[in-house]
Amino acid sequence: MIVVVGLIVAFVLLVLFTNRDTRLCRWREYPGSGDSDWRCVHCGAHTTGPRGSPPQRCLRPRA
């Protein structure tokens, strides 16, 4: 019984603390001189930004 309650609590915490804006994004960094080029493997979005700091929101184009 305690295992079932633990699984339910873990699922609820997972739902509450995941960032829905970037849930599917998988950012890859391509460093260059100065800022890095960031590309999302999942949706193909790309942007530039500081090294070691991936975008905090999804940048995929909306249809």
C-alpha positions, 0 to 999 in steps of 0.5 A: 500500500505504501508503494502505491501511495509513493508512486502517486506522490512521485507522479503528482510531483513530476507533473507539478515541477516539469516545465511544460514550455520545454518538455519536449525540447532537447537543446544541443550546443554548438559553441562558436566565438562569443555566443553559442548556437543552440539547436533543438533536436526535437523540433528544429528550432535554433537560436543563439545564447550564452555558453552553457545556458540553454533556452528556458522556453520552446522556440518552435514555430507555431502553426 
